[in-house]
Structure formats: structure tokens, C-alpha cells
Amino acid sequence: MQFIAGITHVFIGNRKINGFLWLVFSPENSRKYTDQNAYSNELALAGLDPAQREELTDLLKTVEKNVTANWHFVKNGGKRKY
């Protein structure tokens, strides 16, 4: 058996409840999800050459960094200036 842990966010009404989720995968199920992920990635990136894929990865990392920084600011009580 393979154990995979992850954080889950459950919304009930307007309340967000953070929890810890343990998923148990047999080797067969684990391979199925890995194959599905690889297929989805190739489908999404079809038509992009390796340089474009690398550029997309860098751009998405920058977007993630920007959003994460702002999210932590607001989460810790900061107010956005619109």
C-alpha cells in the first residue's frame, strides 16, 4: 500500500474547515492516477516545444509566487488596496 497525505479544505456554508486527508492507494490505483496525470499533462502541453514548456513553467512559477505572497499577506490580517 502507498500512503499519500494532503491538506484538504472543506467549505460548509461560509466557513472553511482545514483538515488533513490521508489517501490510501494500492499499487494498481497509484499507477492509474500516475498514468492519468501524465496523459492530462501531455494533452495540455501538446503543440509546445521544450523551450515553450520551460517558459510556461517559469511563468506559472512567477504567477504562483505573486499569488501566494498576497494570499499570505491577507491571511495574516493585511488589507488589500484596490
C-alpha positions as CSV (number, residue, x, y, z in Angstrom):
1,M,0.0,0.0,0.0
2,Q,1.1,3.6,-0.7
3,F,0.0,6.3,1.6
4,I,-0.4,9.9,0.3
5,A,-1.1,12.7,2.6
6,G,-2.5,16.1,1.7
7,I,-4.2,19.1,3.1
8,T,-7.9,19.5,2.3
9,H,-10.2,22.5,2.6
10,V,-13.8,21.8,3.2
11,F,-16.4,24.6,2.9
12,I,-19.5,24.4,5.0
13,G,-21.7,27.4,4.4
14,N,-19.3,30.4,4.6
15,R,-16.9,28.6,6.9
16,K,-13.7,27.0,5.7
17,I,-12.5,24.0,7.7
18,N,-8.9,22.9,7.2
19,G,-8.2,19.2,7.7
20,F,-5.7,16.6,7.0
21,L,-6.6,13.9,4.5
22,W,-4.9,10.5,4.2
23,L,-5.5,8.6,1.0
24,V,-4.6,5.0,0.6
25,F,-3.7,3.8,-2.8
26,S,-2.9,0.2,-3.9
27,P,0.0,0.0,-6.4
28,E,-2.6,-0.6,-9.2
29,N,-4.6,2.5,-8.3
30,S,-1.4,4.5,-7.9
31,R,-0.3,3.6,-11.4
32,K,-3.7,4.5,-12.7
33,Y,-3.6,8.0,-11.3
34,T,0.0,8.5,-12.4
35,D,-1.0,7.5,-16.0
36,Q,-4.0,9.8,-16.0
37,N,-1.8,12.7,-14.8
38,A,0.8,12.0,-17.5
39,Y,-1.9,11.9,-20.1
40,S,-3.5,15.1,-19.0
41,N,-0.1,16.9,-18.9
42,E,0.7,15.8,-22.5
43,L,-2.8,16.8,-23.7
44,A,-2.4,20.2,-22.1
45,L,1.1,20.8,-23.5
46,A,0.5,19.4,-27.0
47,G,2.0,21.6,-29.7
48,L,4.5,23.3,-27.3
49,D,8.2,22.7,-28.0
50,P,10.5,22.1,-25.0
51,A,11.6,25.7,-24.8
52,Q,7.9,26.9,-24.7
53,R,7.2,24.3,-22.0
54,E,10.1,25.6,-19.9
55,E,8.9,29.2,-20.4
56,L,5.4,28.3,-19.4
57,T,6.8,26.6,-16.3
58,D,8.8,29.7,-15.4
59,L,5.8,32.0,-16.0
60,L,3.5,29.8,-13.8
61,K,6.0,29.7,-11.0
62,T,6.1,33.6,-11.1
63,V,2.3,33.7,-11.0
64,E,2.2,31.2,-8.1
65,K,4.8,33.3,-6.2
66,N,2.8,36.5,-6.7
67,V,-0.5,35.0,-5.6
68,T,1.0,33.1,-2.7
69,A,2.7,36.2,-1.3
70,N,-0.5,38.2,-1.5
71,W,-2.6,35.3,0.0
72,H,-0.3,35.1,3.0
73,F,-0.5,38.9,3.5
74,V,-4.3,38.8,3.5
75,K,-4.4,35.6,5.6
76,N,-2.3,37.3,8.3
77,G,-4.7,40.3,8.5
78,G,-3.4,42.5,5.8
79,K,-5.8,44.7,3.8
80,R,-5.6,44.9,0.1
81,K,-5.6,48.4,-1.5
82,Y,-7.8,48.1,-4.6
